[in-house]
Each structure stands twice: as C-alpha cells, then as structure tokens.
Amino acid sequence: MVKNLRLLFYNLITQAYFFGIRLAALRSEKARRWVKGRVGLFEKLEQAFSTKRSDNQRVVWMHCASLGEFEQGRPVIETLRNEKPEVIVLLTFFSPSGYEVRKEYPLADWVFYLPSDTKFNAQRFLQTVQPDLAIFVKYEFWYHFLSQLKEKKVPSVLISAVFRPSHPFFKWYGGLHREMLRSFSKILVQDKASLQLISTFNFTNTEVYQTGDTRVDRVLDIVLNHKSLPLVEDFCGDSNILICGSTWPADEAMLYSIFSNKIFQDWKFILAPHDVQLAHLQDIESKIAEPFIRYSQLISNKPNNAKVLLIDNIGLLSTIYSYGKLAFIGGGFGSGIHNTLEPAAFGLPVIFGPNFEKFEEAVWFVNYGGGFVVKDGRQLEEILIKLSDDNMRKKSSGTVKTYIEQQAGASQKVLKQLNMLLT
C-alpha cells in the first residue's frame, strides 16, 4: 500500500515535471529542444536497432543527465571501446545541453534523448534496444527504467556516484529512491565518504565499490596528448601566467583590478570567459584598463604589448592550462565552480569563489592546500601574493598533483566491474 502511494506520487510529480517542460517550450529554447528531440524518438530507435546483431555483439547502454555526467562516463566508454571494439554503444541524454554538444560523439554507435520515464516508455525502450548492460552516470535515477531493467534481469550499474546526507535516499520520505538504488546490480562510488554512507543500507543483491573519479583519466589523457599553441606561447614569453578559466561576470569584476595592480606587473593574464558571445567580450574589453588582445587577433611572431589575452572561442582552455603558473576557476559566485581537474592535471594550484562544496575534488584541494577560496578582490590579491612565492606555489602544485595521482586509473576499476557483468 505504501509503495503504491509512493509510486502514484512519483508518477504525478514526474508527469507534472514533463508537462512543465512542454509548457516552458513556448518561451524557452532549451525546453523546445527537449521536446523537439523526443518527437519520433521511438521510430528512430527502432530503425537504428532493426538490424540484427551478431551473437558475440553486446549492446552497452550508457545514460547521462547532461554534459557534466558525460565527462564522467566518457573515459569509461573510451576504455571499453579500446578493450572491446565489437561492443555496440548506445548513449542517451536527458538534457539538450548534453545531447546537442555530443550527438556526434564518434565512440558511440548511437546517441539519442532518453524518453520520459513512464512504464510504457521504459518497456518499449528496452524491447527495442535489448541492452546487455545499462550504465547510469552519477546522479540520474528514473524509477520505471530501473525497475524494468531489474524485472528483465538486465544488469545495471551506477558509476561515479557521490552521496551526501542531504540526498533523499537518506530521508524519511526516500523509500522509492532507496528502491531505485536497490535496482542496480552494482553501485560504484567516487569517494570513501559516499561508500560509508551508502553502506548503511545493507544491500542484499547490490554490490557497492569505491572506484574513484573517472574524470581524472580524461584530464590525464589531455595532459599526455595536448598540442602546443604557438600563438599563446608567444604571448606568454617568460612571464608568470595566471589563467582565468570559465569566468562569469562576478568573477571578472574581481579580476579587472588584479590585471592593473602594480604588484603583479611581472605577470600576464589569460582570460577565458564562459560566455564568448560578442556582446560579452565587448563588455569585458570596456572594463580592462591594461593593454589586451583577443586570441583571434594574435599574429605569430608579431610583437605586442598586451598584458591580457582574451580567449574568444571554445575548446582551447584545457590546453591553455599547460602555460599557466596558477589558475582562477570561475563560477564560484554563482551556481558552482567549473572544472578544476584540468588545471590540476597540469599542476596548477586553483583559486575560486565560495560556492565549491558540492565538488569533492575542490573540497580536497582546499583541505590540503592545493585550492584557495576567495570572497572578494582583497582576498584574491592576498592569495596571489602568497602564491607568487616559488616555494609556496611548488608546494601547492605538488598537492594537486597528489590528488590526480591518487585518482588515476578509476576507469579501469570501473571497467573491471563492468566486465564481470558482460561475460
């Protein structure tokens, strides 16, 4: 009776949520993409999977909520493809921000949106795809898909999971959420705290392991294979470089005074804003007092007196970190900081605003001296002065490298657990 009431409530909430997205599509471009991407979805799936596969081909379905979760799952796909090239990989997304960016991802045979979570949709989806293994990444839980996987005895794995006491699994009203967790064959968590927390459930048919953060393998691959950027190298010269990555207006407001501060006259700055639309770039340029130049305006071997390099494109930041001494990571004055692992993989101490506590690696960096939190421009100046000391900077650099080294190899650990279910 209680379960039926919980399920009824879940169905009402989820259907209201999906209806709300369709209503929002009248005004929101993102919501319109969500709706449009699901038009004729089953027909497209049925066409894609209409060809009979050979007996030795396994279908591995990986589902990611959005782009961030994809970055967690990506190293696993790449490792899986390397060891089992015959596997068919289906990648699904809930959000347009993931699907639109990765719909052409070459290591997936098919990339689709996930149908909305109803019993009928889950049954039809699984009947069409017939996966041999289902992988959910980090935070995505849909009751009907998980219960149908369990009913059809399809192994399912939750990877790169992070659990906190505030999550509904640990609340009095979280019975249905706990049932969803019990639907998984294996739960692979990132850290010890999550392992201890979830182990209190005393699962009977679900195995729980700590495997680490798969994103680290991805950033290590970037370090190993990054190419030089001669134009950036010419700009940097022999100067110390502070790289300001994925910044938002609140971050940038602090940075302008740092750029013109005479204390840092021997430094140069690379600013890579999150928003590279022309209007935002022009707004930034109107507020920088020092000589600056856009990346698109750089000319090889032509001297310039710019102190600030403004990155006006997407895709270079992860490589640009290789030229830095320190990194300021944006987002900490908004919904949360951006990627700190990319600069850390190059050994850069990281600085960011106060909204960082949802990110396990950032918390670790702060606790052990590789990351530094600032609340205003004065604190940022103090931290930069502190890290201008070579010994202090090298010590902090060693700290972030230690984290990266400890987390390396998570993808292989995950794949080991997946292989047990694929045999």
N, C-alpha and C positions, 0 to 999 in steps of 0.2 A: 504493500500500500504506500509506504513512504517513498520507495523507489519510483513508483508510478507518478506520485505527485512531483517528485524532483524532475523526472523526465518531462512531465507536462509543462512545468515551469521553464525548463531548459528550452523546449520547443517553442514556447511562446516568446521567450526572450530572443532566441536566435532568429526566429521568423520576423519579429519586430525589427531586429537589427538589419536584416537583409532588406526589408521593406524600406527602412530608413535610408539605406544606401541608394535604393532606386529613386526615392523621393529627392535625395540630395543631388542626384544626377541631373536634375533640372537646372541646377546652377553650378555644380562643381565638375570641373573637367576630370579630376581623378575618379570621382564616383561614376561619371559617364564611361570612362574606360573600364571600370569594374563591371558595369552592366553590359557594355558592348562586347567585351571579351568573352562573355559567357553565352552570347547568342549563338545557337547552333553548336554548342560545345560538344554534346554527346555525339552528334553526327560526325564531327571532326575526329573525335576519339575513335569512333567505330571504324572510320575509314583508315586511320593510322594503324589500328591493330587488326585489320581484316586479314592481313597476310599471315598465314600460318607459320609460326616459327619452328625451327628445328628442335629436336628433342633435347639437345645439350644447351640451348639458349635459355638463360634465366632473365626474367624481367625484374629489374630493381626500380621501385618507385620511391623517389625522394620528394618530400613536400617541405617547402619553406614558406613562412609567412610573407617575407619580403626580402629586400636586398641584403640586409644585415645577416639574416639567418642563412641566406645563400652563401655568404662568405665563410660561415661556419661549416657548411656542408660541402663546399667546393673542393677542399683538399681531399675529402673522402671520395668524392666522385673521381678525382684525378688518380688517386691511389688505386681505387677499384679498377678503373679503366686500364691502368698500367699492368695490373696483375691478371685481370680477367677481361681481355678485349672483346670477347664474344658476348658479354653481358649486354642486354638492352636496357638503357637508362631512360626512364620517364621522369621528368622534372616538373613539378607543379608549384604554382604560387597562389597565394590568396590575394595579395595586393598588386595593383598596377605598377607601383614603384619598383617591385622586383621583376615582374613579368616583362614590362616594357624595356627594361635595361638588358635582361638576359634571355629574351625569347630566341635569340640566335646563338645561344651558348653551344659551341661545337662539340663538346664532350657528352651532351645529352642527345639521344636519338629523337626525343620529342619533348617540347616544352608547352605546357598548357596552363590555363587557370584551373583551380580546384572548384568543382561545382559546390553550390551552397549545401550545407550539412542537413540533409533530410535522410530518412531511412531509405526512401525510394532512390534518391540520387546515389547514396553510398552503394546500394545493391547493384544498380545499373553500372556504376563506375567500375566496381570490382569484377563484374561479369564481363565487361568489355576489355579491361586491361589484363586481368588474371595475373596479378603480380606474384612473384615467388618470395619477395621480401619488400616490406614497406619501411621507410625511414622517415621519421619526423624530426625536424631540427629545432631544438632548444625550447620554444615556447608554444608551439602550435598544437592545440588539443580540440578535436571535434568528435563528439560522442558517437554519432552514428557511423562514421567511418571507422573509428577504433573498435566499436562493438561488432561491426560486420567483419572486420579483419579477424577478430577473435573467433567469431562464430564459424567462419570459413577456414579457420586454422591456418591463416596466413601469418607467418612470423612478422612481428613489427618491433621496431627499435626506436627509442627516443635517444638522440645523440646530442652532445654538447649542452646538456641540461644544467640549469642553475636554479636552485631552490632557496627561497627565503621564508622566514616565519610569517611574513605578511601575505603570502600566497594563499588562495582559497583552499588548497589541499589541506591546510593545517587549521582551518576554521570549522566551527560547529556546522556551518551550512555547506561544507565542502564534500559531502558524501558522494555526489555524482562525479566530482573532479577526482576523488580518490579511486572511484571505479574506473575512470578513464586511465589512470596510471596503472591499474592492475590489468588493463587490457594489453599492455606491452609485454613482449617476450623478454626484452632487456631494456634497462634504463642506464645510459652511460652519462655520468655527470662530469662536470669540469673540475670541481674542487672538493676538498675534504669536508668543508662545512656543509655542502649540499649532500654529500654522501651520508654524513652523520644525521642530517635532518630527515632525509627520506628513509633511512634505515629503521626509523622508529615505527614504520608501518608494518614491519614483519611480513613482507610479501611471501606468498607460498609458491606461486608459479611465475613470478617475475624476478629475474636476476638483476642485481644492481652492481655497477662497477664505476670506479673513478678512472677516467681515461685522459683527462686534461683538455686543453683548449686547442681545437683543430686549426684555428686561425693562425696560430704561430707557425705551423708548417707552411702556410701560404706566404706569410711575410718573409720567412727564411728563403723561400723559393725566389721571391722578389730580390732579396739581397744577393743571392747567388747568381741570378741571371740579369741583373739590371745593366742597362747600357749607359754609356756616358752621354752627357748633354753638353756638347762643346760651347754652346751659347751661354748656358748657365755657368759653366766653368770659367769662361772669360769674364763674366760679370763678377764672380766671387773673388778671383785673383787670390791674394794671400790674406784676405780679411777673415775675421771670425764671422760666422754667419748664424743669425737667428732665423729659423724658418717658422713662419706663422701659417699653420695649415687649417683649412676648412673653417675659416673665421666667419663670424656673424657681426652685424653692426655693433653690438655691445662689446665684443672683443676688440674690434677695430678702433673704437673710441678710446680705449686704453693705450693702444699701440702707437697712435699718432705722436703722442708726446715722447714716447720712447725713441722713435725714429729721429727726432730732432734734439734729443738730450745729449749735451756735450760729453757726458760721462761715457757714452757709447760711440764716440766719434770714430773709433777704430773698427767698429762693426759695420756690417752691411746686413740688409734685411730682405728676405723674400716673403712676400705676402700672397698667399693662395686662398682667396675668399671662397666660401661655399657657393655663393651666387656670383656667376661670371656674366650675367646679363649686362648689356652696355650701360644701362642707367645706373646700376650699382657700381660698376667700375668708374664711371664718371664722378659719382658721388665720393668715392674713395679718393680719387685724384684731386678733387677740390679741397680735400682736408689734409693732404700730405704736404708738409712745409718743405721737406728736403727734395732734392732732385730725384726723380723717379723715371722708370721706363717700363712699358709693357713688354711681356715676353715676345709678343708678335712683332714688336718693333726692333728687337735685337738684331744686329747685323754682325756676323762673325768678323773678328779681328779689327773692328772699328771701335776705337776708344770712346768711352762715355763716362761722364762724371756722376752717374746715377748712384744713389745710396740705397734706393728701394727698387726691387724688381717685382712688378705686379704680374702675377700669373693670370692670363686671361683665357685660359682653356681648361678642359677637364682631361685627366688621365696622366698628368706628369708628376703629381705630388709625391707618389710613393717612391719615384726615382730621385726626385729633387732632395729628399731627406738625406741622400748619400753625401750631399755637400754641406751639411749643417754641423754646427757645434752644439746647438740647443734647439728645442722645438717648443713652440707655443701652440697648443691644440685648442681650436675653437669649439663653441657650443656649451661651455660650462656656465654661461649666464642665461641659458635657455633650457631646452628640454633635456640636454645631456651632452657630454663631450663626444667628439668624433674619435676616430681611430688613433689610439696611442701605440699600438703594437708596431705599426710601420716605422715610425721614428725609433722606437726602442730596439728594433731589429738591427738598425744601423748604429746602435749605441748612444743615441741622443737622450739625455735627460729631458723630461717632459714637464711643461708648465701648463696649467689650465685653471678655469674658473671653478666655483664651489659645487656645481652640480655634476658630481663624478661618482657618487657612491653606489650606483647601480652597475658599475663596471669593475668586475673583480680584479682585473689587471691594474687598473688605476689605483684602486684601494691598496693593492700590494705595493705599487711604486711609492705611494705616499708613506706607507708604514715603514718602508725600508730605505727611504732616502733617494729614490730614483725619480720621484714625482713631487711636484710642488704646487700647492694651491694658492691662488691669489684672489683677493676680493675687490681690489681696486688698483689703480695705476701706481700708487705709492708702494704697495706690496710687490707689484711686478718689478719695479725698479730695484727694490732691495734684493729680490731673488736673483735678478740678472747680475747685479754687482757681486753677489755671493758666488754665482756660478762662473763669473769671469775669471776667478782663480783657477788655474790649470789643475791643481791638485784636487780641489773640491769637485770640479767638473769630471775629472777622470774617475773619482770615487763614485759619483752618481752614475756615470756611464757604466761602470762595472756592475752596479746594482741592477740596472735594467737588462743588461746582457745576461745576468744570472737568471732572471725570470724567464727570459727567452730560452735559455739552455735547459732549464728545468721542465718547460712545457713542450719542448721539441719531441716529435715522434708520436703525438696524440693520434694522428690519422692512421698510423699503422696499428695502434692499440685498438682503435675503433674497427678497423678492417678485420682484425683477428676475431673480434666478436661477431662481426657480420658473416665471416666465412663459415663459422660454426652453424649458421642458420641457412647457408646457401648450399651446403653439401647434400 
